[in-house]
Every structure is written in C-alpha cells, then in structure tokens.
Amino acid sequence: MRIRSRIAVVGGVPVAVAAVIAVAGGLLLARSERVYESAVLAGSVYRDVLAATAARIDYLQVAPVDRASRADRFEKMSASAAAELWRLDEAGSAGAHRPEVERATGVLDRYVDQMRSFIQVTAANDDAVADMGLHAATLMALTDRARERQHAANVDSLGSLTEADQRLRDSRDVVDGAHELREAMLDLQRAEAQHVADLGFGTGPFGSGRSATAGDFRIAIDRLTATADQLQAALGRTDPLADRYPAKDAAARYASTVAALQSAVADLRAANAERDAALSRFETAAQALAGMSKDGTGSGSPAGALGERMLAEQVIRTLPVVRALVLTGTLDRQPDVTFLSSLLPSLRLPLEGLYQAQARATASYQALDAAQRAGAEAASAIEALTARILMVKSTGYTAIQDEVVQLIAYAIQANDTEQETQNVAVVALRLGRRAANAVAVRDSEEADRIVADTGTLLATVRGLPMSPLLQDEVLSAIRNWRDSLRRTAEGLRRLNQLLVAMDRDADTLVETARQLDETFRDEAARIGELLTRILIVGATIGLLLGGGAAAVVARSISRPVLRLQRQMTRLAEDPLAGPIDGTRRQDEFGAMARAAAFFIREIGLREQAARQAKDRADRALEDLRRIQADLIQAEKMASLGALVAGVAHEINTPLGNALMGATHLQDRLTSVGRLADEGVLRRGDFADFHATADELARLMVLNLRQAGELVQSFKQVAADQTSGEGRHFSLKPYLEDLATSLSPSWRRGGHSLRVECPDPIEVDGYPGVLAQILTNLVMNSIAHGYEDGRQGQLLIAATPVGPDIVELVYADDGKGIAPDDLGRVFDPFFTTRRGAGNTGLGLHIVYNLVLNRLGGRVVVESTLGNGVRFTIRFPRRFATDNLMPLVEAQSSLEH
C-alpha cells in the first residue's frame, strides 16, 4: 500500500468533521507525489549523465579491446538520460521548467554525437598506434637481423684473421728454418775445413791446440739434420708442393759427405804416420850403414866396406831431398835420387817400404780431395736450396703480413658498424618510449617533436655501411613508423578538441540536472510543510479517533526507513556487504531502495574500474622494468665494444713497429745476400748487418711482447666480463690487467691511471662484475669529469678491512659533482649530458652490481672542483651464509 493510501485510511477513520481536511490533504499529497516523481527523474538524469561521463572516461583509459563495452555503456546511459528527460518534459509539474529541460535535451544530443565522433577518432588513433607497434617491431627485427649479420661477418673476419696469423707463423718458421739450416751448414763447413787444416797445423775450431772430435761432428750433424726436419715440416704446412724443396735429402747428403771426409782424414792420418815411420826406418838404416847416428855424430860402430861406406855417405847427403820428395809425394817421379840407395842391399827393403807408404799416402790424399769436392757440392746444394726458399717465402711472408694488417683494420671497422647498428635499436626504443608517453598523456606537440627527431635516426641509418636491401627495409620501417606517429598526433589534437567540448557539455548537463533536482526537491519540501500544518490541525481534531490508526501507519513507515538507514550505513563502510532489502516494493520506499541500490552498484563498478586501472599500471611498470633491463644489457655490450675497439687500436702501434723492423731487416738481408753472391762482402759490411739485425730483432721482440701482454690482459678481463662466472683470483694482478685493458680509453685523453694494492689480497667472487664496475667508473670520469684537453689523474686503491672485507676506492681529480646532483647519481636514467648521447645508466649499473652481485655497499663523495671519490666495500667471499655478519661489518661505511 502506498503512503497516500495509508494516510487516506488514517484520514477516513476520523469523524466527518475531518473530511474536508482529509480531502485537502489528499490533493496536496497528489501534488507532492508528482513533484517528487519529477525530482526522482531529475536525479536519475543527473546519475545517468555522471555514469555516461564515467563510461567516456573509462573508454579512453582502458585497453582498445575493452572499449566496446564502455561505448555500449555510454550509449545505454545516454539513452536512459534522454528517455528520462522526455518523461520529465511530459510531466505536468515540469511545465515551468520546460525551457531548461529542452536545452538539456539538445546538449545531450550534441554530447552523444561528439562521443560517437570521439569513438571514431579513438579507433583511428588505436589503428595508428597498432601500426606504430608493428612498424617498431619490424624495425627491431630488422636491426637485430642487421646486427646478427654484421656479427656473423665479424666472426668470419676473426676466423680469417686467425687463419692468416697461423699462415704468418708458418711462413716465419720457414724463413727462420732456412736461416738456421744455412747457419748449421756453415758451422759444419768450418769444422770440416779446420779438421782438414789440423793435418798440417794441429789446431781446431774449438780452441787452440784441440781438434774437432767425432762427438763434435756428431752434434753438428744432428743439428743440421734436426734443422732440416723442422724446415721440411714447416714447408709441408705452408706449401702443397713442398717436395720442390728437398731440405731433408740435401742435409742427409751433406751429412754423408761429412762422414766420408772424417773417414778420409782418418785414413790420411794413418798413411802419413806409416809414411813417417817408413822414412825414419830408411834414414836409420842409411845412417847405420854409413856408421853414423841419426843426429849426425859418430856412433862408434865399425864401418862396412869402403865402397858401401862411400855409397852410404852419398845416400846420407840425399836424405834431405828424399825427405822432401816423400813429404810432397813425388819420390816416385825422381828415381835418380834413390838410385844409389837401390844399389845397397841393406837399403832396398826400407826403400821399398818407403815407396809403398808414399803410394798409400797419395791414395789417401786423393780420397780426401774427392770427399772435399763432394762436401762442397752438397753444401752448395744446401746454399742454393736455402737461397731459393728465402727468395720465394720472404715475398709470401710480407704479403701475409699485409693481409693480417688489413684484416685487423677491417675487424675494427666491422665492430664500429655493429655498434652503430645497436645504437639504432637503442635510439628507436627511446623514441618509442617517448611516443608511448606522448600518446598516454595525449601530448600532440611532443608527438610532433618526436616526428622531427625521427629525421636524425633516418640520417644515421643512411650513413651505416650495411646491406642496401636491408638498409632500405630499415628506412622504410622508420618512415612508416613516423607516418603512423604523425597520424596519431593529428588524432590526438582532434581528441583533445572533442574532450574540451564534451567536458563543457557534460558540465552543462550535470549542472542543469542538479538545478532541476534541487528545484523539485525544494517545491516538494514546501508542499510537505503545508501538508504538515493541515495534518497538525486535522490530527488535533481527530487525535482520539485516529490515534490508533496513525500509530499503525507510523510503524509501517518508520520500520522500512530505519532498516534502509542501517543498510545504507553498513554499505557506506563496505559497498560489497550485501544487497539492499525492499527493492521489490512498489511504494516510495521501494523507489528509494532501488535508487540506493543503483548508487551502491555504481560505486562497486568504479572500484572495479580502479582495480583494473591498478592492474594495468602494474603491467606497465613491469614492462618498464623489462625495457630498463634491456637497456642496461645494451649499455654493458656498448662498454665492452668500446673496450674492444680501444684495445685493437692500441695493438696497432707495437704491430706496426714490429712490421717496420721486419721489413727493414728483410731489406738488409737482401742487400747482404747480394754482396755475398757477388763475392764482395766485407767484414765491415757483415758486422754492420749483424749489429742492425740484432737491434731490429730486439725491437721486434719488445713490440711483439708488448702486444702479447696487452692481448693477454684484455682476454683475461674481457672473458671475465662476458662470462659472469665466479672464481678465486688475486686482486692486484687483476686490477693491473684491467688498467692495461682500459689504457686505450684513458691514454687517448692524456690521463693517467694508478693502481695501489697490497699483494696478498685473495678474492673468491666475480671478477667480471668487478671489471664492469671499474670500467663504468673510469668511463664516467672520462666522459663527465674533465673538460676537453684537460689531463687528469685516476686512482684505483684496494685495502683489506678486517679478515673478510675488502675496501676498493676509485677517485679522480676532475670537476666533481654538483651538490644538487650528488644524491641522484645512482638513479636510473639520470645524466647531465643526455644531449651527448649518455643514457644515465652507468652509475645505476654500478650500484646494482655492488649491491646484488658483490653483496657490498657503495658511497660517493664529491665537491665541485675537487674530483669525486667512490668507496666500495664487499666481502672477499660472496655467499649467502656470510651475508649477515658482513653487512653488520660494512655498516660503518655509511656512518
């Protein structure tokens, strides 16, 4: 039963004297009901307009796939508001307010049309943003493909460089082997000549008065054979037609002639000894026959017959001539000298032995001469072979050296190309992030600036030495992305214009609905006051008769009101506490309950929208963190790439010096060889060549050792920096190797880097992490700490703090950090030189590596003009079971 019916019952119960008052009250109640219905309609219009506005706001904020439901809700709420405005216009109680209702209806129609245009522009914008995403993904894929292709080219170049280096080593082994084979042959020739000369002088090559022994010859022959084997093996590695240079055969042939010479010298020694013995016997027999001693004094023995004595005396006179003829091997050519001796019977046998000994000595001399000629021929063969090898292989050695230098230069250029390709991806990511932010906040001017900045990226890509087809694809992707962004910027401007107009119309609608609602509520309140006065009079008259009925009616009215009050209080605290009772009632309390339920449902929907917005924000934050991690990884690879390029540039200097020395030595060697071939080589020329060769060899060894040490230190640091694995290492040598690897960077600006560290500091941790930290600090000082042309001093000092903590201090004497920036240096993306291409991630990476990878702490101290000082404390052994005591020990650093 409705309230007016109950009041009518209460008014009908009194006596007839209250009939007129009851009729008047009924008329007033009817008027009040119509005014109240108009107020309810105005409130519904107000709520529907707010709901439509909320749907429009949600439509802009949600993802494109969820916007259809928001558009449907807007259409539903706007249609509901239009229907309620029409009902309000048709209501009789709204006649005085019909102009406001008609104006609100017109504004609502315009608002709906604007929303539909807004939906079309937003859809076009979403398509443009989707196109931007597709083109950005295509650009990333193309840059990755270009970088991978360039990386593969770099790997191939490295393989070619390694192969060329091996061929250079093999060619050098061939040239050195040819020189060593020639030296071994010359030493063996000198030993042969001295060995033969010892037959007449008795001196040797190994010291005055000592001849070459069989062991000495064995050592020299073994050296010759081993040198020939090494040369033949090197030729086999470098020349497929190595059989053209039979070094082993030539050495074996010469070794066999040396053995034959040794045998001939031994035979000649024995023949000479036998000849000397036969000569002594002949002279003794002649002297004995003449009655004389060997030294020419009388022996006291009786003389023979007078004739034999006279012949003997004549023989004695011919003894010097006989000795000379025997020693010269011409005794058989002078038979008249020994004619008298042949007449004496006692001298015939010694004379015959003398002739036999001379014949044997002559044969031995002939055998020695043949052995010497064969050895000379074998040595000449070795000399010709080594000369041919040196002439052919020296040219190839020079060509391989030039090839190695060209490959090194190409590797440096290819690495720079790969780095520039990576930078294109980084710049594209930055532009994409800026574009996403501009679209999110609907900043069309920022979008126009990004479109202008895309021209710089296009110019950079046009200057890259990459494949023309791939370059055209990258340029096309950038242009398509720019065109999509330009369309998005135009859509953003249109959206902003529509939003301004829609906000203005929404405000007008809300204000009109609110004013109508307040007006109808005020009128209803006035009718209620008049009705109250009439009822008071009627109640006074019919108090006794209508008291009971009034009490029942009051109870039926107060109970649902109190119940609705309690439920509204509970739902105000928790909108999800439960449904509202009485929504199925058909009286005013049912309308109030339905209105309250609608209000609570709207609050719940808005809370749900707020949760969804929070989830979207969380996903966006996760995407931002992932992009930040990608940028940090790109910054790491850029740092390592700069280190590689610097070290490659630094290696060129010692390699160039070594190449210059080798070329000069080759020219001098050719000149000396030409003088030797012409037979005009003087001792002074050879001494000058020896001094020059010694100096050039020392220069080449020094420069090559320097290049090797630089490469070794770089390999150690680069391997640790890329692997990221933990190991046990000594801190001081590692810091010195790191300083050497970074020398191309700080030496280029004229800076100096000093390492101070006591020897016995052993660390069980991550050397690659430590290398990356110090590399970022050194690069940060070079980039930010010094003006152009100013030279600075950098310091890396390490000291133990207790048994388990190491304190590492890095300092420079640059211009320092401003006090306002000192507290933000570790923040990600904070940099004072963003215009120079810096990302602001270097010190943020340092902070994360020290905290998460080393388990330590880092503190920065600086004043303007006095440089900067970074103090890092970390445990010697990083493990989870020692973190808590180490953190307590490090707490003194922050105080």
Summary of the structure (lengths in Angstrom):
residues: 895
radius of gyration: 56.8
end to end distance: 79.1
largest distance: 219.0
contacts: 2756
relative contact order: 0.07
helix: 80%
strand: 5%
